Amino acid sequence: MSQRAILCPRCRRLVGSDEAVCSWCGTSRSAAWWQFLNWTRGTMSGDWLVKSIITANVLYYAISLILSGGGGGFLSPGQSGLMLLGATGTYPIDHFGRYWTLISATYLHGGILHILFNLMALKQIAPWASNEYGASRMFSIYTLGGVIGYVVSYMAGVPFTIGASAAVCSLIGALLYYGKSRGGSYGSSVYREVSGWVISLFVFGLIFPGINNWAHGGGILGGIIVGALLGYNERRRENRFDQALALLCGLTTAGILGWALLRAVISV
């Protein structure tokens, strides 16, 4: 009896009936059950990762409200609570040496509209980036690109800043690079659509006060750089290095967020 075409258990792309391994990622069509639990596989893990990032953002937003005790206004954490949990900028870094806030600030937000807009953008952009780069590289771009965005913001002299927008912009930058690098009709359509996001961000930053345009621009630049260094699925498959880098980013982020929360609880 001939075998049928299936979805790859790792990257979720189609494996033909005459193929013993996935032509995209090299996984055997009869992969062991534990590979279904591998957080670095393709589309399904990308969904899981996006949900995890959103959950972490919502959780730390709620914690920041509790720590602030309503000091920032209705559904807006105060600067004291945000400072305790790891807001970044020239003030936290220059005065207290908190370089780790370049990561923690990505998971903090200043109000309900702030977090809603960022998470809605993340929910649209992250699965797209995961589809073109793979879940591991998407998360590495999100983390490292966000750090680069906040480094640019720091160098520009922004004293106090928070939000996932720098990291989201890094995914936009990575897709911008992907569309330009890939070319063809699909690459061109990706480039045009993502360019629309960039233009909207620029206009949005000019119209509304308090927008950290330096972090946005730095995030886009960071996404282009990290995306170009790591490559995308059509150039090479995700490998052990990509998985290890994503795991390192995840463990570092979890460690920093946990450390910030512990310090905040002790300080209250």
C-alpha positions in Angstrom: 0.0 0.0 0.0 1.5 3.3 -1.0 2.0 6.0 1.6 0.1 9.3 1.3 1.3 12.9 1.5 1.4 14.3 5.0 2.3 17.5 6.8 5.9 17.5 8.2 5.7 16.9 12.0 8.3 19.6 12.5 7.9 22.4 10.0 4.3 21.6 8.9 5.0 21.8 5.2 3.8 19.2 2.7 5.8 16.0 2.5 5.1 14.2 -0.8 4.0 10.6 -1.0 7.3 9.6 -2.6 9.5 11.4 0.0 11.0 9.7 3.0 12.1 13.0 4.6 10.8 16.6 4.4 12.5 18.5 1.6 12.3 21.7 3.7 13.7 20.7 7.0 15.0 17.2 6.6 12.7 15.6 9.2 11.7 12.0 8.7 8.0 11.6 7.8 8.0 8.9 10.6 9.5 11.3 13.2 9.3 10.2 16.8 6.5 11.5 18.9 8.7 13.8 20.9 9.4 15.9 17.9 5.8 17.1 18.1 6.7 18.7 21.4 9.8 20.4 20.1 9.2 24.2 20.7 11.4 25.0 17.7 9.4 23.3 15.0 7.6 25.3 12.4 4.1 26.9 12.2 2.6 25.2 15.2 5.5 26.2 17.5 5.3 29.6 16.0 1.7 29.8 17.2 2.8 28.6 20.6 5.6 31.1 20.8 3.4 34.0 19.8 0.8 33.0 22.5 3.7 32.7 25.0 5.0 36.1 24.2 1.5 37.6 24.4 0.9 35.9 27.8 4.2 37.2 29.2 3.3 40.8 28.1 -0.2 40.6 29.6 1.2 39.0 32.8 3.8 41.7 33.4 1.4 44.4 32.5 -0.9 43.1 35.2 2.0 42.9 37.7 3.1 46.4 36.9 -0.4 47.7 37.7 -0.4 45.8 41.0 3.1 47.1 42.0 2.1 50.7 41.0 -1.1 50.6 43.1 -2.9 52.8 40.7 -0.3 55.5 40.8 -0.2 55.8 37.0 -3.9 56.4 36.6 -6.7 54.1 35.3 -5.2 50.9 33.9 -1.8 52.7 33.6 1.1 51.6 35.7 3.2 54.2 37.4 6.9 54.8 36.6 7.9 53.4 39.9 6.4 50.0 39.1 7.8 50.0 35.6 11.2 51.0 36.9 11.2 48.1 39.4 10.2 45.6 36.7 12.9 46.8 34.2 12.1 49.9 32.1 15.1 50.9 30.1 16.7 54.1 28.9 19.5 56.4 29.8 18.2 56.9 33.4 18.0 53.2 34.4 21.2 52.3 32.6 23.5 55.3 33.4 22.3 55.7 37.0 21.9 52.1 38.1 23.8 50.1 35.5 20.7 48.1 34.5 21.8 46.9 31.1 19.5 43.9 31.5 16.6 46.3 31.0 17.3 46.2 27.2 15.5 42.9 27.3 12.9 43.4 30.1 11.6 46.6 28.7 10.1 44.7 25.8 7.6 43.1 28.1 6.4 46.3 29.8 3.7 48.7 28.7 2.4 52.1 29.9 -1.3 51.7 29.4 -4.1 49.5 28.0 -4.0 51.1 24.6 -0.3 50.8 24.5 -0.3 47.0 25.1 -3.4 46.4 22.9 -1.8 48.1 19.8 1.5 46.3 20.3 0.0 42.9 20.8 -2.4 43.3 17.9 0.6 44.1 15.7 2.6 41.2 17.1 -0.3 38.8 16.4 -0.3 39.8 12.8 3.5 40.1 12.1 5.0 37.3 14.2 3.2 34.3 12.5 4.2 35.8 9.1 7.9 36.1 10.2 7.7 32.6 11.7 6.4 31.2 8.4 9.3 32.7 6.4 12.1 32.3 9.0 11.0 29.5 11.2 9.9 29.7 14.8 13.5 29.7 16.2 14.8 32.5 14.1 11.6 34.5 14.5 12.1 34.5 18.3 15.8 35.3 18.0 15.0 38.2 15.7 12.3 39.4 18.1 14.6 39.3 21.1 17.9 40.5 19.5 16.2 43.0 17.2 14.4 44.5 20.2 17.6 44.9 22.1 19.2 46.7 19.1 16.2 49.0 18.9 16.6 49.9 22.6 20.4 50.3 22.2 19.7 52.9 19.4 17.1 54.6 21.7 19.7 54.7 24.5 22.3 56.2 22.2 19.8 58.8 21.1 19.4 59.8 24.8 15.9 58.6 25.5 15.7 58.6 29.3 12.9 56.2 30.0 11.1 53.8 27.6 9.2 50.6 27.5 7.1 48.5 25.1 7.1 45.6 22.7 7.1 47.9 19.6 10.9 47.8 19.1 10.8 44.0 19.0 7.7 44.0 16.7 9.5 46.5 14.5 12.4 44.1 14.3 10.1 41.5 12.8 8.9 44.1 10.3 12.5 44.8 9.4 13.2 41.1 8.9 10.3 40.8 6.6 11.4 43.9 4.8 14.8 42.2 4.2 13.1 39.0 3.2 10.9 40.6 0.6 13.8 42.6 -0.9 16.2 39.6 -0.8 13.8 37.0 -2.2 12.5 39.1 -5.0 10.0 37.7 -7.5 6.3 38.4 -7.4 5.8 37.1 -3.8 8.9 38.8 -2.5 7.9 42.1 -4.1 4.4 41.8 -2.6 5.8 41.2 0.9 8.2 44.2 0.5 5.3 46.4 -0.6 3.0 45.4 2.2 5.7 45.6 4.9 6.8 49.0 3.5 3.2 50.1 4.2 3.7 49.2 7.9 7.0 51.2 8.0 5.3 54.3 6.5 2.4 54.0 8.9 4.8 53.7 11.9 6.6 56.8 10.7 3.4 58.8 10.3 2.1 57.5 13.6 5.3 58.6 15.3 5.1 62.1 13.8 1.4 62.7 14.8 1.3 61.3 18.3 3.6 62.6 21.1 5.5 60.2 23.3 6.3 57.7 20.6 9.8 56.4 20.8 10.7 56.6 17.1 14.4 55.9 17.8 13.4 52.5 19.2 11.1 51.8 16.2 13.8 52.8 13.7 16.4 50.8 15.6 14.2 47.8 15.8 13.6 47.8 12.0 17.4 48.2 11.5 18.0 45.4 14.0 15.5 43.1 12.3 17.2 43.7 8.9 20.6 42.9 10.4 19.6 39.8 12.3 17.4 38.5 9.6 20.2 38.9 7.0 22.7 37.1 9.4 20.4 34.2 10.2 18.8 33.8 6.8 15.3 32.6 5.9 13.7 29.2 5.1 14.1 29.4 1.3 17.9 30.0 1.7 18.6 27.4 4.3 16.8 25.2 6.8 16.7 25.9 10.5 19.5 24.0 12.2 20.9 23.3 15.7 22.5 26.7 15.9 19.2 28.4 15.3 17.5 26.3 17.9 20.3 26.9 20.4 20.2 30.6 19.8 16.4 30.8 20.3 16.7 28.7 23.5 19.4 31.0 24.8 17.2 34.0 24.0 14.3 32.3 25.8 16.3 31.3 28.9 17.9 34.8 29.1 14.6 36.5 28.8 12.9 34.3 31.4 15.9 34.7 33.7 15.8 38.5 33.4 12.1 38.8 33.8 12.2 36.5 36.8 15.1 38.4 38.4 13.2 41.7 37.8 10.1 40.4 39.4 12.0 39.1 42.4 13.8 42.4 42.9 10.5 44.3 42.6 8.7 42.1 45.1 11.6 42.5 47.6 11.7 46.2 47.1 8.0 46.8 47.7 
